[in-house]
Amino acid sequence: DHHVDYGSGSGLQDRVAFVQSDPSQYDASIRLANVQESDTGTYQCRVKKNTIAVHEVIVTVQEKPAPPQCWFEGELIEGSSVLLRCYSR
């Protein structure tokens, strides 16, 4: 039917669009912009020509990692060994 059902209160209205301007030309793919953790869920594609075909995709959006904290252990002397460590939540 050339439309996207965004669900209630999903906040997707400004971030979802068909990849092709005319989905009736055999490509009903959608693009989800500015993905957020709250976008995690089951998405359903319903295509209706002569019959109806339905496919569901489960999308899991993970939190962006925090910037790493890095440091070194050992003496910075030419020819010696140092240990470089990085940690991120």
BELURBEL-V317798 format. One record per pair of residues at least 4 apart in sequence whose ideal C-beta (glycine too) atoms are under 7 Angstrom apart, sorted by the first residue. I is the first residue (numbers start at 1). J is the second residue. Records with the same first field share a line. If there is no record, write none. Layout:
I->J ; J
This chain:
2->23 ; 24
4->16 ; 30
6->10 ; 12 ; 13 ; 16
12->16
15->32 ; 33 ; 34
16->30 ; 32
17->30 ; 31
18->23 ; 28 ; 30
19->27 ; 29 ; 30 ; 31
20->25 ; 27
23->27 ; 28
28->45 ; 47
32->39
35->39 ; 61
36->61
37->61 ; 63
39->59 ; 61
40->59 ; 60 ; 61
41->59
42->56 ; 58
43->56 ; 57 ; 59
44->54 ; 56
45->55
46->52 ; 54
47->53
48->52
65->88 ; 89
66->88 ; 89
68->86 ; 87 ; 88
69->87
70->85 ; 86
71->85
72->82 ; 83 ; 84
73->82 ; 83 ; 85
74->80 ; 81 ; 82 ; 83
75->80
76->82
